[in-house]
Amino acid sequence: MSRRQDPAIRQFILENVEAYPGSITSVAAQMFGMTRTGIARYMKRLIAEELITAKGTTRARRYQLKPPKISDDTA
């Protein structure tokens, strides 16, 4: 069963990922008293929702906000 994610944690990540691209998981874990593994679940979901992107692997992983899509809906 999937537990609901805390909106405050999601918001913190989205607001701070640009300031801490290589350490956002550690920063968020410390801020909310969670493990990095727990925060990684939030990261995974934010990537799946296409709100952030990830480049690199393991210790070299960097996150950033995904640029908004520009729509061509000028009607």
PDB file of N, CA, C and O in Angstrom:
ATOM      1  N   MET A   1       0.846  -1.183   0.000  1.00  0.00           N
ATOM      2  CA  MET A   1       0.000   0.000   0.000  1.00  0.00           C
ATOM      3  C   MET A   1       0.891   1.246   0.000  1.00  0.00           C
ATOM      4  O   MET A   1       1.854   1.324   0.762  1.00  0.00           O
ATOM      5  N   SER A   2       0.572   2.195  -0.838  1.00  0.00           N
ATOM      6  CA  SER A   2       1.344   3.427  -0.947  1.00  0.00           C
ATOM      7  C   SER A   2       0.838   4.456   0.055  1.00  0.00           C
ATOM      8  O   SER A   2      -0.362   4.711   0.155  1.00  0.00           O
ATOM      9  N   ARG A   3       1.772   5.040   0.790  1.00  0.00           N
ATOM     10  CA  ARG A   3       1.383   6.091   1.729  1.00  0.00           C
ATOM     11  C   ARG A   3       1.421   7.433   1.023  1.00  0.00           C
ATOM     12  O   ARG A   3       2.167   7.639   0.066  1.00  0.00           O
ATOM     13  N   ARG A   4       0.615   8.316   1.512  1.00  0.00           N
ATOM     14  CA  ARG A   4       0.531   9.655   0.939  1.00  0.00           C
ATOM     15  C   ARG A   4       1.781  10.457   1.291  1.00  0.00           C
ATOM     16  O   ARG A   4       2.275  10.374   2.416  1.00  0.00           O
ATOM     17  N   GLN A   5       2.286  11.220   0.352  1.00  0.00           N
ATOM     18  CA  GLN A   5       3.463  12.032   0.612  1.00  0.00           C
ATOM     19  C   GLN A   5       3.078  13.356   1.250  1.00  0.00           C
ATOM     20  O   GLN A   5       2.026  13.922   0.958  1.00  0.00           O
ATOM     21  N   ASP A   6       3.943  13.834   2.120  1.00  0.00           N
ATOM     22  CA  ASP A   6       3.734  15.087   2.836  1.00  0.00           C
ATOM     23  C   ASP A   6       3.943  16.265   1.878  1.00  0.00           C
ATOM     24  O   ASP A   6       5.035  16.417   1.330  1.00  0.00           O
ATOM     25  N   PRO A   7       2.931  17.091   1.669  1.00  0.00           N
ATOM     26  CA  PRO A   7       3.076  18.213   0.743  1.00  0.00           C
ATOM     27  C   PRO A   7       4.159  19.205   1.172  1.00  0.00           C
ATOM     28  O   PRO A   7       4.757  19.859   0.317  1.00  0.00           O
ATOM     29  N   ALA A   8       4.423  19.331   2.456  1.00  0.00           N
ATOM     30  CA  ALA A   8       5.457  20.259   2.927  1.00  0.00           C
ATOM     31  C   ALA A   8       6.845  19.805   2.465  1.00  0.00           C
ATOM     32  O   ALA A   8       7.689  20.631   2.120  1.00  0.00           O
ATOM     33  N   ILE A   9       7.072  18.505   2.461  1.00  0.00           N
ATOM     34  CA  ILE A   9       8.366  17.976   2.015  1.00  0.00           C
ATOM     35  C   ILE A   9       8.515  18.184   0.509  1.00  0.00           C
ATOM     36  O   ILE A   9       9.565  18.614   0.033  1.00  0.00           O
ATOM     37  N   ARG A  10       7.460  17.877  -0.228  1.00  0.00           N
ATOM     38  CA  ARG A  10       7.486  18.083  -1.680  1.00  0.00           C
ATOM     39  C   ARG A  10       7.780  19.548  -1.998  1.00  0.00           C
ATOM     40  O   ARG A  10       8.611  19.840  -2.859  1.00  0.00           O
ATOM     41  N   GLN A  11       7.109  20.465  -1.315  1.00  0.00           N
ATOM     42  CA  GLN A  11       7.292  21.894  -1.553  1.00  0.00           C
ATOM     43  C   GLN A  11       8.715  22.325  -1.213  1.00  0.00           C
ATOM     44  O   GLN A  11       9.326  23.099  -1.950  1.00  0.00           O
ATOM     45  N   PHE A  12       9.243  21.822  -0.095  1.00  0.00           N
ATOM     46  CA  PHE A  12      10.619  22.146   0.292  1.00  0.00           C
ATOM     47  C   PHE A  12      11.599  21.720  -0.797  1.00  0.00           C
ATOM     48  O   PHE A  12      12.498  22.475  -1.168  1.00  0.00           O
ATOM     49  N   ILE A  13      11.419  20.510  -1.301  1.00  0.00           N
ATOM     50  CA  ILE A  13      12.315  20.013  -2.352  1.00  0.00           C
ATOM     51  C   ILE A  13      12.223  20.899  -3.586  1.00  0.00           C
ATOM     52  O   ILE A  13      13.247  21.316  -4.129  1.00  0.00           O
ATOM     53  N   LEU A  14      11.019  21.188  -4.028  1.00  0.00           N
ATOM     54  CA  LEU A  14      10.847  22.002  -5.232  1.00  0.00           C
ATOM     55  C   LEU A  14      11.409  23.413  -5.063  1.00  0.00           C
ATOM     56  O   LEU A  14      11.950  23.985  -6.010  1.00  0.00           O
ATOM     57  N   GLU A  15      11.282  23.972  -3.865  1.00  0.00           N
ATOM     58  CA  GLU A  15      11.783  25.336  -3.625  1.00  0.00           C
ATOM     59  C   GLU A  15      13.294  25.385  -3.442  1.00  0.00           C
ATOM     60  O   GLU A  15      13.896  26.441  -3.634  1.00  0.00           O
ATOM     61  N   ASN A  16      13.923  24.265  -3.074  1.00  0.00           N
ATOM     62  CA  ASN A  16      15.346  24.281  -2.734  1.00  0.00           C
ATOM     63  C   ASN A  16      16.246  23.453  -3.638  1.00  0.00           C
ATOM     64  O   ASN A  16      17.463  23.452  -3.455  1.00  0.00           O
ATOM     65  N   VAL A  17      15.678  22.753  -4.605  1.00  0.00           N
ATOM     66  CA  VAL A  17      16.489  21.884  -5.455  1.00  0.00           C
ATOM     67  C   VAL A  17      17.528  22.671  -6.258  1.00  0.00           C
ATOM     68  O   VAL A  17      18.627  22.169  -6.492  1.00  0.00           O
ATOM     69  N   GLU A  18      17.207  23.869  -6.675  1.00  0.00           N
ATOM     70  CA  GLU A  18      18.164  24.672  -7.439  1.00  0.00           C
ATOM     71  C   GLU A  18      19.332  25.133  -6.559  1.00  0.00           C
ATOM     72  O   GLU A  18      20.458  25.247  -7.041  1.00  0.00           O
ATOM     73  N   ALA A  19      19.077  25.395  -5.293  1.00  0.00           N
ATOM     74  CA  ALA A  19      20.131  25.835  -4.379  1.00  0.00           C
ATOM     75  C   ALA A  19      21.040  24.682  -3.957  1.00  0.00           C
ATOM     76  O   ALA A  19      22.217  24.892  -3.660  1.00  0.00           O
ATOM     77  N   TYR A  20      20.498  23.466  -3.929  1.00  0.00           N
ATOM     78  CA  TYR A  20      21.245  22.286  -3.475  1.00  0.00           C
ATOM     79  C   TYR A  20      21.117  21.143  -4.485  1.00  0.00           C
ATOM     80  O   TYR A  20      20.596  20.085  -4.133  1.00  0.00           O
ATOM     81  N   PRO A  21      21.576  21.320  -5.725  1.00  0.00           N
ATOM     82  CA  PRO A  21      21.350  20.297  -6.743  1.00  0.00           C
ATOM     83  C   PRO A  21      22.014  18.951  -6.452  1.00  0.00           C
ATOM     84  O   PRO A  21      21.511  17.911  -6.878  1.00  0.00           O
ATOM     85  N   GLY A  22      23.119  18.958  -5.743  1.00  0.00           N
ATOM     86  CA  GLY A  22      23.821  17.716  -5.453  1.00  0.00           C
ATOM     87  C   GLY A  22      23.581  17.173  -4.065  1.00  0.00           C
ATOM     88  O   GLY A  22      24.028  16.073  -3.740  1.00  0.00           O
ATOM     89  N   SER A  23      22.875  17.935  -3.236  1.00  0.00           N
ATOM     90  CA  SER A  23      22.693  17.489  -1.854  1.00  0.00           C
ATOM     91  C   SER A  23      21.267  17.678  -1.340  1.00  0.00           C
ATOM     92  O   SER A  23      21.038  17.636  -0.131  1.00  0.00           O
ATOM     93  N   ILE A  24      20.313  17.882  -2.235  1.00  0.00           N
ATOM     94  CA  ILE A  24      18.941  18.142  -1.792  1.00  0.00           C
ATOM     95  C   ILE A  24      18.386  16.994  -0.956  1.00  0.00           C
ATOM     96  O   ILE A  24      17.626  17.240  -0.019  1.00  0.00           O
ATOM     97  N   THR A  25      18.740  15.751  -1.265  1.00  0.00           N
ATOM     98  CA  THR A  25      18.214  14.635  -0.473  1.00  0.00           C
ATOM     99  C   THR A  25      18.729  14.704   0.959  1.00  0.00           C
ATOM    100  O   THR A  25      17.969  14.485   1.902  1.00  0.00           O
ATOM    101  N   SER A  26      20.000  15.004   1.127  1.00  0.00           N
ATOM    102  CA  SER A  26      20.567  15.112   2.473  1.00  0.00           C
ATOM    103  C   SER A  26      19.991  16.297   3.233  1.00  0.00           C
ATOM    104  O   SER A  26      19.665  16.187   4.415  1.00  0.00           O
ATOM    105  N   VAL A  27      19.867  17.430   2.550  1.00  0.00           N
ATOM    106  CA  VAL A  27      19.335  18.637   3.181  1.00  0.00           C
ATOM    107  C   VAL A  27      17.893  18.401   3.631  1.00  0.00           C
ATOM    108  O   VAL A  27      17.531  18.730   4.761  1.00  0.00           O
ATOM    109  N   ALA A  28      17.073  17.831   2.748  1.00  0.00           N
ATOM    110  CA  ALA A  28      15.672  17.577   3.086  1.00  0.00           C
ATOM    111  C   ALA A  28      15.553  16.536   4.194  1.00  0.00           C
ATOM    112  O   ALA A  28      14.708  16.667   5.079  1.00  0.00           O
ATOM    113  N   ALA A  29      16.389  15.509   4.151  1.00  0.00           N
ATOM    114  CA  ALA A  29      16.352  14.474   5.186  1.00  0.00           C
ATOM    115  C   ALA A  29      16.648  15.075   6.551  1.00  0.00           C
ATOM    116  O   ALA A  29      15.968  14.772   7.532  1.00  0.00           O
ATOM    117  N   GLN A  30      17.657  15.921   6.612  1.00  0.00           N
ATOM    118  CA  GLN A  30      18.014  16.567   7.876  1.00  0.00           C
ATOM    119  C   GLN A  30      16.902  17.515   8.338  1.00  0.00           C
ATOM    120  O   GLN A  30      16.560  17.550   9.520  1.00  0.00           O
ATOM    121  N   MET A  31      16.352  18.270   7.411  1.00  0.00           N
ATOM    122  CA  MET A  31      15.312  19.241   7.741  1.00  0.00           C
ATOM    123  C   MET A  31      14.065  18.579   8.332  1.00  0.00           C
ATOM    124  O   MET A  31      13.454  19.106   9.261  1.00  0.00           O
ATOM    125  N   PHE A  32      13.694  17.411   7.778  1.00  0.00           N
ATOM    126  CA  PHE A  32      12.456  16.757   8.190  1.00  0.00           C
ATOM    127  C   PHE A  32      12.671  15.536   9.074  1.00  0.00           C
ATOM    128  O   PHE A  32      11.717  14.823   9.385  1.00  0.00           O
ATOM    129  N   GLY A  33      13.920  15.284   9.483  1.00  0.00           N
ATOM    130  CA  GLY A  33      14.203  14.161  10.369  1.00  0.00           C
ATOM    131  C   GLY A  33      13.906  12.811   9.734  1.00  0.00           C
ATOM    132  O   GLY A  33      13.412  11.898  10.396  1.00  0.00           O
ATOM    133  N   MET A  34      14.208  12.692   8.453  1.00  0.00           N
ATOM    134  CA  MET A  34      13.968  11.454   7.714  1.00  0.00           C
ATOM    135  C   MET A  34      15.292  10.888   7.226  1.00  0.00           C
ATOM    136  O   MET A  34      16.337  11.527   7.346  1.00  0.00           O
ATOM    137  N   THR A  35      15.235   9.687   6.676  1.00  0.00           N
ATOM    138  CA  THR A  35      16.420   9.108   6.048  1.00  0.00           C
ATOM    139  C   THR A  35      16.518   9.615   4.609  1.00  0.00           C
ATOM    140  O   THR A  35      15.531  10.080   4.039  1.00  0.00           O
ATOM    141  N   ARG A  36      17.718   9.520   4.027  1.00  0.00           N
ATOM    142  CA  ARG A  36      17.871   9.895   2.627  1.00  0.00           C
ATOM    143  C   ARG A  36      17.062   8.958   1.734  1.00  0.00           C
ATOM    144  O   ARG A  36      16.573   9.359   0.678  1.00  0.00           O
ATOM    145  N   THR A  37      16.926   7.707   2.169  1.00  0.00           N
ATOM    146  CA  THR A  37      16.118   6.750   1.416  1.00  0.00           C
ATOM    147  C   THR A  37      14.664   7.202   1.367  1.00  0.00           C
ATOM    148  O   THR A  37      14.012   7.095   0.328  1.00  0.00           O
ATOM    149  N   GLY A  38      14.164   7.699   2.473  1.00  0.00           N
ATOM    150  CA  GLY A  38      12.792   8.208   2.510  1.00  0.00           C
ATOM    151  C   GLY A  38      12.604   9.388   1.576  1.00  0.00           C
ATOM    152  O   GLY A  38      11.597   9.476   0.874  1.00  0.00           O
ATOM    153  N   ILE A  39      13.568  10.294   1.563  1.00  0.00           N
ATOM    154  CA  ILE A  39      13.497  11.455   0.681  1.00  0.00           C
ATOM    155  C   ILE A  39      13.656  11.013  -0.774  1.00  0.00           C
ATOM    156  O   ILE A  39      13.073  11.618  -1.674  1.00  0.00           O
ATOM    157  N   ALA A  40      14.434   9.972  -1.003  1.00  0.00           N
ATOM    158  CA  ALA A  40      14.619   9.464  -2.373  1.00  0.00           C
ATOM    159  C   ALA A  40      13.283   9.044  -2.985  1.00  0.00           C
ATOM    160  O   ALA A  40      13.099   9.150  -4.198  1.00  0.00           O
ATOM    161  N   ARG A  41      12.362   8.574  -2.168  1.00  0.00           N
ATOM    162  CA  ARG A  41      11.031   8.223  -2.677  1.00  0.00           C
ATOM    163  C   ARG A  41      10.305   9.471  -3.195  1.00  0.00           C
ATOM    164  O   ARG A  41       9.621   9.422  -4.218  1.00  0.00           O
ATOM    165  N   TYR A  42      10.462  10.575  -2.485  1.00  0.00           N
ATOM    166  CA  TYR A  42       9.879  11.835  -2.950  1.00  0.00           C
ATOM    167  C   TYR A  42      10.525  12.246  -4.275  1.00  0.00           C
ATOM    168  O   TYR A  42       9.843  12.675  -5.205  1.00  0.00           O
ATOM    169  N   MET A  43      11.842  12.108  -4.343  1.00  0.00           N
ATOM    170  CA  MET A  43      12.565  12.484  -5.552  1.00  0.00           C
ATOM    171  C   MET A  43      12.093  11.646  -6.736  1.00  0.00           C
ATOM    172  O   MET A  43      11.874  12.163  -7.831  1.00  0.00           O
ATOM    173  N   LYS A  44      11.943  10.359  -6.502  1.00  0.00           N
ATOM    174  CA  LYS A  44      11.511   9.444  -7.553  1.00  0.00           C
ATOM    175  C   LYS A  44      10.134   9.851  -8.096  1.00  0.00           C
ATOM    176  O   LYS A  44       9.901   9.841  -9.304  1.00  0.00           O
ATOM    177  N   ARG A  45       9.247  10.202  -7.192  1.00  0.00           N
ATOM    178  CA  ARG A  45       7.901  10.607  -7.615  1.00  0.00           C
ATOM    179  C   ARG A  45       7.940  11.943  -8.351  1.00  0.00           C
ATOM    180  O   ARG A  45       7.248  12.108  -9.356  1.00  0.00           O
ATOM    181  N   LEU A  46       8.731  12.893  -7.875  1.00  0.00           N
ATOM    182  CA  LEU A  46       8.832  14.192  -8.548  1.00  0.00           C
ATOM    183  C   LEU A  46       9.422  14.040  -9.950  1.00  0.00           C
ATOM    184  O   LEU A  46       9.039  14.763 -10.869  1.00  0.00           O
ATOM    185  N   ILE A  47      10.353  13.102 -10.110  1.00  0.00           N
ATOM    186  CA  ILE A  47      10.904  12.821 -11.437  1.00  0.00           C
ATOM    187  C   ILE A  47       9.827  12.201 -12.321  1.00  0.00           C
ATOM    188  O   ILE A  47       9.675  12.588 -13.479  1.00  0.00           O
ATOM    189  N   ALA A  48       9.080  11.243 -11.780  1.00  0.00           N
ATOM    190  CA  ALA A  48       8.011  10.585 -12.542  1.00  0.00           C
ATOM    191  C   ALA A  48       6.933  11.592 -12.956  1.00  0.00           C
ATOM    192  O   ALA A  48       6.344  11.469 -14.030  1.00  0.00           O
ATOM    193  N   GLU A  49       6.681  12.575 -12.111  1.00  0.00           N
ATOM    194  CA  GLU A  49       5.690  13.622 -12.415  1.00  0.00           C
ATOM    195  C   GLU A  49       6.269  14.706 -13.320  1.00  0.00           C
ATOM    196  O   GLU A  49       5.584  15.667 -13.670  1.00  0.00           O
ATOM    197  N   GLU A  50       7.533  14.542 -13.693  1.00  0.00           N
ATOM    198  CA  GLU A  50       8.247  15.471 -14.570  1.00  0.00           C
ATOM    199  C   GLU A  50       8.333  16.890 -14.011  1.00  0.00           C
ATOM    200  O   GLU A  50       8.265  17.871 -14.752  1.00  0.00           O
ATOM    201  N   LEU A  51       8.483  16.977 -12.691  1.00  0.00           N
ATOM    202  CA  LEU A  51       8.679  18.284 -12.055  1.00  0.00           C
ATOM    203  C   LEU A  51      10.157  18.593 -11.866  1.00  0.00           C
ATOM    204  O   LEU A  51      10.554  19.758 -11.840  1.00  0.00           O
ATOM    205  N   ILE A  52      10.975  17.542 -11.735  1.00  0.00           N
ATOM    206  CA  ILE A  52      12.419  17.712 -11.647  1.00  0.00           C
ATOM    207  C   ILE A  52      13.089  16.691 -12.567  1.00  0.00           C
ATOM    208  O   ILE A  52      12.472  15.711 -12.985  1.00  0.00           O
ATOM    209  N   THR A  53      14.363  16.943 -12.873  1.00  0.00           N
ATOM    210  CA  THR A  53      15.146  15.997 -13.658  1.00  0.00           C
ATOM    211  C   THR A  53      16.360  15.589 -12.835  1.00  0.00           C
ATOM    212  O   THR A  53      16.772  16.296 -11.916  1.00  0.00           O
ATOM    213  N   ALA A  54      16.924  14.437 -13.180  1.00  0.00           N
ATOM    214  CA  ALA A  54      18.110  13.938 -12.496  1.00  0.00           C
ATOM    215  C   ALA A  54      19.153  13.569 -13.541  1.00  0.00           C
ATOM    216  O   ALA A  54      18.837  12.970 -14.569  1.00  0.00           O
ATOM    217  N   LYS A  55      20.399  13.934 -13.264  1.00  0.00           N
ATOM    218  CA  LYS A  55      21.506  13.578 -14.141  1.00  0.00           C
ATOM    219  C   LYS A  55      22.598  12.968 -13.289  1.00  0.00           C
ATOM    220  O   LYS A  55      22.824  13.394 -12.157  1.00  0.00           O
ATOM    221  N   GLY A  56      23.269  11.977 -13.829  1.00  0.00           N
ATOM    222  CA  GLY A  56      24.343  11.314 -13.105  1.00  0.00           C
ATOM    223  C   GLY A  56      23.806  10.166 -12.272  1.00  0.00           C
ATOM    224  O   GLY A  56      22.603   9.907 -12.239  1.00  0.00           O
ATOM    225  N   THR A  57      24.715   9.488 -11.607  1.00  0.00           N
ATOM    226  CA  THR A  57      24.333   8.349 -10.776  1.00  0.00           C
ATOM    227  C   THR A  57      24.961   8.464  -9.394  1.00  0.00           C
ATOM    228  O   THR A  57      25.962   9.155  -9.203  1.00  0.00           O
ATOM    229  N   THR A  58      24.373   7.799  -8.471  1.00  0.00           N
ATOM    230  CA  THR A  58      24.810   7.712  -7.067  1.00  0.00           C
ATOM    231  C   THR A  58      25.308   9.045  -6.530  1.00  0.00           C
ATOM    232  O   THR A  58      24.547  10.012  -6.485  1.00  0.00           O
ATOM    233  N   ARG A  59      26.559   9.114  -6.124  1.00  0.00           N
ATOM    234  CA  ARG A  59      27.083  10.319  -5.476  1.00  0.00           C
ATOM    235  C   ARG A  59      27.201  11.516  -6.415  1.00  0.00           C
ATOM    236  O   ARG A  59      27.231  12.660  -5.960  1.00  0.00           O
ATOM    237  N   ALA A  60      27.268  11.265  -7.708  1.00  0.00           N
ATOM    238  CA  ALA A  60      27.409  12.354  -8.683  1.00  0.00           C
ATOM    239  C   ALA A  60      26.059  12.841  -9.196  1.00  0.00           C
ATOM    240  O   ALA A  60      26.014  13.677 -10.098  1.00  0.00           O
ATOM    241  N   ARG A  61      24.971  12.342  -8.650  1.00  0.00           N
ATOM    242  CA  ARG A  61      23.632  12.701  -9.123  1.00  0.00           C
ATOM    243  C   ARG A  61      23.324  14.157  -8.799  1.00  0.00           C
ATOM    244  O   ARG A  61      23.577  14.637  -7.694  1.00  0.00           O
ATOM    245  N   ARG A  62      22.777  14.838  -9.785  1.00  0.00           N
ATOM    246  CA  ARG A  62      22.376  16.240  -9.653  1.00  0.00           C
ATOM    247  C   ARG A  62      20.924  16.365 -10.081  1.00  0.00           C
ATOM    248  O   ARG A  62      20.497  15.758 -11.064  1.00  0.00           O
ATOM    249  N   TYR A  63      20.178  17.155  -9.339  1.00  0.00           N
ATOM    250  CA  TYR A  63      18.769  17.375  -9.635  1.00  0.00           C
ATOM    251  C   TYR A  63      18.560  18.822 -10.031  1.00  0.00           C
ATOM    252  O   TYR A  63      19.306  19.708  -9.614  1.00  0.00           O
ATOM    253  N   GLN A  64      17.541  19.053 -10.836  1.00  0.00           N
ATOM    254  CA  GLN A  64      17.152  20.426 -11.163  1.00  0.00           C
ATOM    255  C   GLN A  64      15.681  20.443 -11.525  1.00  0.00           C
ATOM    256  O   GLN A  64      15.096  19.423 -11.890  1.00  0.00           O
ATOM    257  N   LEU A  65      15.091  21.639 -11.412  1.00  0.00           N
ATOM    258  CA  LEU A  65      13.702  21.797 -11.812  1.00  0.00           C
ATOM    259  C   LEU A  65      13.607  21.589 -13.312  1.00  0.00           C
ATOM    260  O   LEU A  65      14.475  22.020 -14.071  1.00  0.00           O
ATOM    261  N   LYS A  66      12.551  20.927 -13.721  1.00  0.00           N
ATOM    262  CA  LYS A  66      12.338  20.754 -15.153  1.00  0.00           C
ATOM    263  C   LYS A  66      11.730  22.036 -15.696  1.00  0.00           C
ATOM    264  O   LYS A  66      10.763  22.551 -15.135  1.00  0.00           O
ATOM    265  N   PRO A  67      12.288  22.554 -16.781  1.00  0.00           N
ATOM    266  CA  PRO A  67      11.721  23.781 -17.341  1.00  0.00           C
ATOM    267  C   PRO A  67      10.264  23.570 -17.741  1.00  0.00           C
ATOM    268  O   PRO A  67       9.904  22.499 -18.231  1.00  0.00           O
ATOM    269  N   PRO A  68       9.440  24.566 -17.539  1.00  0.00           N
ATOM    270  CA  PRO A  68       8.025  24.420 -17.925  1.00  0.00           C
ATOM    271  C   PRO A  68       7.904  24.276 -19.440  1.00  0.00           C
ATOM    272  O   PRO A  68       8.678  24.847 -20.209  1.00  0.00           O
ATOM    273  N   LYS A  69       6.912  23.497 -19.834  1.00  0.00           N
ATOM    274  CA  LYS A  69       6.655  23.333 -21.270  1.00  0.00           C
ATOM    275  C   LYS A  69       5.947  24.579 -21.782  1.00  0.00           C
ATOM    276  O   LYS A  69       5.014  25.080 -21.154  1.00  0.00           O
ATOM    277  N   ILE A  70       6.387  25.059 -22.898  1.00  0.00           N
ATOM    278  CA  ILE A  70       5.744  26.194 -23.536  1.00  0.00           C
ATOM    279  C   ILE A  70       4.706  25.628 -24.500  1.00  0.00           C
ATOM    280  O   ILE A  70       5.037  24.913 -25.446  1.00  0.00           O
ATOM    281  N   SER A  71       3.459  25.960 -24.242  1.00  0.00           N
ATOM    282  CA  SER A  71       2.422  25.442 -25.129  1.00  0.00           C
ATOM    283  C   SER A  71       2.178  26.418 -26.269  1.00  0.00           C
ATOM    284  O   SER A  71       2.427  27.618 -26.153  1.00  0.00           O
ATOM    285  N   ASP A  72       1.692  25.879 -27.352  1.00  0.00           N
ATOM    286  CA  ASP A  72       1.425  26.684 -28.532  1.00  0.00           C
ATOM    287  C   ASP A  72      -0.076  26.882 -28.690  1.00  0.00           C
ATOM    288  O   ASP A  72      -0.609  26.853 -29.800  1.00  0.00           O
ATOM    289  N   ASP A  73      -0.758  27.085 -27.543  1.00  0.00           N
ATOM    290  CA  ASP A  73      -2.212  27.206 -27.532  1.00  0.00           C
ATOM    291  C   ASP A  73      -2.648  28.659 -27.650  1.00  0.00           C
ATOM    292  O   ASP A  73      -3.283  29.192 -26.740  1.00  0.00           O
ATOM    293  N   THR A  74      -2.321  29.286 -28.734  1.00  0.00           N
ATOM    294  CA  THR A  74      -2.742  30.669 -28.952  1.00  0.00           C
ATOM    295  C   THR A  74      -3.946  30.645 -29.883  1.00  0.00           C
ATOM    296  O   THR A  74      -3.814  30.612 -31.106  1.00  0.00           O
ATOM    297  N   ALA A  75      -5.105  30.664 -29.277  1.00  0.00           N
ATOM    298  CA  ALA A  75      -6.330  30.563 -30.103  1.00  0.00           C
ATOM    299  C   ALA A  75      -7.075  31.851 -30.141  1.00  0.00           C
ATOM    300  O   ALA A  75      -8.120  31.941 -30.786  1.00  0.00           O
TER     301      ALA A  75
END
